[in-house]
């Protein structure tokens, strides 16, 4: 079962989402919050931590962007899915930029919500076609500052692992495809995170796409 925490200042939407998720046998909503600060406060008091957080962008007191920044600083292992009524590139780019591992719009179908949560829990992130397109567009933007990373620092095996991570394969799937152990996959992933100075797998994928380290075609 995947433990969840939800934050949204629209009470009716929050209660409806919580009810919908709790009715699914795969999910358990531990608690809800009506703003980012309330979410942070509850995380600080948690006995059982959520596996995934779903947070709205526009909230009073502390909005979703600032809350996500603080969560990644104070609770680096938690995965944050952004949730918003705004399906625009700017909002999406901002949330991915501060560490959100996926993005949902409020008119998403329940099946898409379920899939996103499961993918994030299992793989650490979930980028659908729209999110991937935005990352590619950012990489083509002349104002986007790319890293000065020397690509030679990444070994051929690490590049193979990186490409499979970006194609959203699980650790077990990568191990099977490359005929290596899951522990070896973990070691290569940790090395890539360190070399690219990425905070999580989602950040690693964004870095790889934006710096043309891999080809997803």
C-alpha positions as CSV (number, residue, x, y, z in Angstrom):
1,X,0.0,0.0,0.0
2,X,1.2,3.5,-0.9
3,X,0.9,6.1,1.9
4,X,-0.1,9.5,0.7
5,X,-0.3,13.1,2.0
6,X,-2.4,15.7,0.2
7,X,-2.3,19.5,0.3
8,X,-4.9,21.8,-1.4
9,X,-6.7,24.9,-0.1
10,X,-10.0,23.9,-1.9
11,X,-11.7,21.9,0.8
12,X,-14.3,20.2,-1.5
13,X,-11.6,19.1,-4.0
14,X,-9.3,18.0,-1.2
15,X,-11.9,15.9,0.5
16,X,-13.1,14.4,-2.9
17,X,-9.5,13.5,-3.9
18,X,-8.9,11.9,-0.5
19,X,-12.1,9.9,-0.6
20,X,-11.3,8.7,-4.2
21,X,-7.8,7.6,-3.2
22,X,-8.8,5.9,0.0
23,X,-11.4,3.9,-1.9
24,X,-8.6,2.4,-4.0
25,X,-7.0,-0.6,-2.2
26,X,-3.5,0.5,-3.3
27,X,-3.6,3.8,-1.5
28,X,-3.9,5.2,2.0
29,X,-4.2,8.9,2.7
30,X,-2.4,9.5,6.0
31,X,-3.3,13.2,6.3
32,X,-4.4,16.2,4.4
33,X,-3.4,19.9,4.6
34,X,-4.9,23.1,3.4
35,X,-1.6,24.9,2.8
36,X,2.1,24.2,2.4
37,X,3.0,25.2,6.0
38,X,0.4,22.9,7.4
39,X,1.8,20.1,5.3
40,X,5.3,20.8,6.7
41,X,4.1,21.0,10.2
42,X,2.3,17.6,9.9
43,X,5.4,16.0,8.3
44,X,7.5,17.2,11.3
45,X,5.0,15.4,13.6
46,X,4.7,12.3,11.6
47,X,5.2,8.8,13.1
48,X,4.6,7.1,9.7
49,X,5.9,9.2,6.8
50,X,4.0,9.3,3.5
51,X,5.6,7.7,0.4
52,X,4.2,10.3,-1.9
53,X,3.0,13.9,-1.4
54,X,0.5,15.5,-3.8
55,X,0.4,19.3,-3.5
56,X,-1.4,22.1,-5.1
57,X,0.6,25.0,-6.5
58,X,-1.4,28.0,-5.4
59,X,-2.1,27.9,-1.7
60,X,-2.2,30.6,1.1
61,X,0.5,30.9,3.8
62,X,3.0,28.7,1.9
63,X,2.4,27.8,-1.8
64,X,3.3,24.5,-3.5
65,X,6.6,25.7,-5.0
66,X,8.0,26.9,-1.7
67,X,6.6,23.9,0.2
68,X,8.3,21.6,-2.3
69,X,11.6,23.4,-1.9
70,X,11.3,23.0,1.9
71,X,10.3,19.3,1.7
72,X,13.3,18.5,-0.5
73,X,15.6,20.2,2.0
74,X,14.1,18.8,5.2
75,X,12.7,15.5,3.9
76,X,14.9,14.6,0.8
77,X,13.5,11.1,0.5
78,X,9.9,12.2,-0.1
79,X,8.5,12.3,-3.6
80,X,6.3,15.3,-4.5
81,X,3.7,15.3,-7.3
82,X,2.5,18.8,-8.3
83,X,-1.2,19.3,-8.7
84,X,-2.8,22.3,-10.4
85,X,-5.6,23.7,-12.4
86,X,-3.0,25.4,-14.6
87,X,-1.7,23.3,-17.4
88,X,0.9,25.7,-18.7
89,X,4.6,25.2,-19.5
90,X,5.7,27.9,-17.0
91,X,3.9,26.3,-14.0
92,X,5.1,22.9,-15.0
93,X,8.7,24.0,-15.5
94,X,8.7,25.8,-12.2
95,X,7.6,22.8,-10.2
96,X,9.9,20.4,-12.0
97,X,12.7,22.9,-11.4
98,X,12.2,22.8,-7.6
99,X,12.1,19.0,-7.4
100,X,8.6,17.8,-8.2
101,X,8.8,14.3,-9.8
102,X,5.6,14.6,-11.8
103,X,2.7,16.9,-12.5
104,X,-1.0,16.4,-12.6
105,X,-3.8,18.8,-13.7
106,X,-7.0,18.8,-11.6
107,X,-9.2,17.6,-14.5
108,X,-7.1,14.4,-14.9
109,X,-9.0,11.2,-15.1
110,X,-8.8,9.0,-11.9
111,X,-6.9,6.3,-13.9
112,X,-4.2,8.9,-14.8
113,X,-3.9,9.9,-11.1
114,X,-3.6,6.3,-10.0
115,X,-1.0,5.6,-12.7
116,X,1.1,8.6,-11.8
117,X,1.2,7.8,-8.1
118,X,2.2,4.2,-8.8
119,X,4.9,5.1,-11.3
120,X,6.3,7.7,-8.9
121,X,6.3,5.3,-6.0
122,X,7.9,2.5,-8.0
123,X,10.4,4.4,-10.2
124,X,10.9,7.7,-8.4
125,X,9.4,9.9,-11.1
126,X,6.8,9.9,-13.9
127,X,7.1,12.1,-17.0
128,X,4.3,11.8,-19.5
129,X,4.7,13.0,-23.1
130,X,3.9,16.6,-22.2
131,X,6.4,16.8,-19.4
132,X,9.1,15.2,-21.6
133,X,8.3,17.8,-24.4
134,X,8.7,20.7,-21.9
135,X,12.1,19.4,-20.8
136,X,13.1,19.1,-24.5
137,X,11.9,22.6,-25.1
138,X,13.9,23.9,-22.2
139,X,17.0,22.3,-23.6
140,X,16.5,24.2,-26.8
141,X,16.0,27.6,-25.1
142,X,19.0,29.8,-25.7
143,X,18.5,31.3,-22.2
144,X,18.7,27.8,-20.6
145,X,22.1,27.5,-18.9
146,X,23.5,24.0,-19.4
147,X,26.0,22.3,-17.1
148,X,29.7,22.3,-17.8
149,X,29.8,18.6,-17.0
150,X,32.4,16.7,-19.0
151,X,30.5,13.9,-20.7
152,X,33.7,11.8,-20.6
153,X,33.2,11.5,-16.8
154,X,30.2,9.2,-17.4
155,X,31.2,5.7,-18.3
156,X,29.6,3.7,-21.1
157,X,27.8,1.5,-18.6
158,X,26.5,4.5,-16.7
159,X,25.2,5.9,-19.9
160,X,23.4,2.7,-20.6
161,X,21.8,2.8,-17.1
162,X,21.0,6.4,-17.6
163,X,19.2,5.8,-20.9
164,X,17.1,3.1,-19.3
165,X,16.3,5.2,-16.3
166,X,15.1,8.0,-18.7
167,X,12.9,5.5,-20.5
168,X,11.3,4.9,-17.1
169,X,12.4,1.3,-16.5
170,X,12.5,0.0,-12.9
171,X,15.7,-1.0,-11.2
172,X,14.8,-4.7,-11.7
173,X,14.0,-4.1,-15.4
174,X,17.4,-2.4,-15.9
175,X,19.2,-5.1,-14.1
176,X,17.6,-7.8,-16.3
177,X,18.2,-5.8,-19.6
178,X,21.9,-5.3,-18.8
179,X,22.5,-8.7,-17.2
180,X,23.7,-7.1,-13.9
181,X,22.5,-7.1,-10.3
182,X,20.1,-4.6,-8.9
183,X,22.8,-3.6,-6.5
184,X,25.1,-2.7,-9.4
185,X,22.2,-0.6,-11.0
186,X,21.8,1.2,-7.7
187,X,25.6,1.9,-7.6
188,X,25.6,3.3,-11.1
189,X,22.5,5.4,-10.4
190,X,24.1,6.9,-7.2
191,X,27.3,7.7,-9.2
192,X,25.2,9.5,-11.8
193,X,23.4,11.5,-9.2
194,X,26.7,12.5,-7.7
195,X,28.3,13.4,-11.0
196,X,25.4,15.5,-12.2
197,X,24.7,17.0,-8.8
198,X,21.1,15.9,-9.1
199,X,18.9,15.7,-6.0
200,X,16.8,12.7,-7.1
201,X,16.1,10.5,-10.1
202,X,13.6,13.0,-11.6
203,X,16.3,15.6,-11.5
204,X,18.8,13.2,-13.0
205,X,16.4,12.6,-16.0
206,X,15.8,16.3,-16.4
207,X,19.5,16.9,-16.4
208,X,20.2,14.2,-18.9
209,X,17.5,15.5,-21.4
210,X,18.4,19.1,-21.0
211,X,22.1,18.5,-21.5
212,X,21.7,16.0,-24.3
213,X,23.3,13.1,-22.5
214,X,20.9,10.6,-23.8
215,X,18.7,10.0,-26.9
216,X,15.1,8.9,-26.1
217,X,14.1,8.4,-29.8
